[in-house]
Amino acid sequence: MNRAYRASNGMDGWTNERELLAGQRISEGGVREMLQRGRIVILRETHRGAIIGCIHVAVDPDGAWHTSMLAVDPDTQTAGSGKAIKQEVERQAMAAGVTRMRMEVIKQREALIAWHQRRGYAPTGEILPFPYDNPEVGRPLRPDLELIVMEKQLPDPAA
């Protein structure tokens, strides 16, 4: 996750946000906390191979599946791994009878917002304050960060 979000070795994958935030993206304790609220889906090239990407999935009080921390190894970001991870989570949601996916994206991450829009996610109009006091997101480099809420309607299995 840290390498995908804060690559500093010249790897400028499209998920890199080091112009907005500095420091590590998440700690081991932060991952443990995420696991208490949901689960992490991992994509590997082979059964025991290196981790290519991951995403956190939790269930909101209204039943929507809430995704966060989509991260793909910068060396493989153009291979469709992020798309595959999102599709698998959406497949699992539909199999569970879920009809809505939800997530937040930093408003200034225009390319990432457009990527999600191409996959059927749309801004809801809700804007949340950025968690400036949470060290698990890194050290903000700008005072104007905000989070936009995006949702995707999934086919209703009862229809």
CORVENFEN-V114931 format. One line per field, one symbol per residue. ss: DSSP state (H for helix, E for strand, - for the rest). psi: psi as a letter, one per 20 degrees, with the letter a starting at -180 (. if undefined). A space follows every 50 residues. Layout:
# CORVENFEN-V114931
ss->???
psi->???
This chain:
# CORVENFEN-V114931
ss->-HHHHH--------------EE-----HHHHHHHHHHEEEEEEE------ EEEEEEEEE-----EEEEEEEE-HHHHHH-HHHHHHHHHHHHHHH----E EEEEEE---HHHHHHHHH---EEEEEEEE-----HHH-EE-----EEEEE EEE------
psi->ghhghkpjkiomriipkiihqraqhqrghhgggghhibrppppqgrgjaq phrrqpprprhjiqpoqrkpppphijhjjjggggggggghggghhjjpjp qqrqqphimghgghghhijjqqpiippqqqmhjoiiiaopiqijprpqpq qppqpohi.
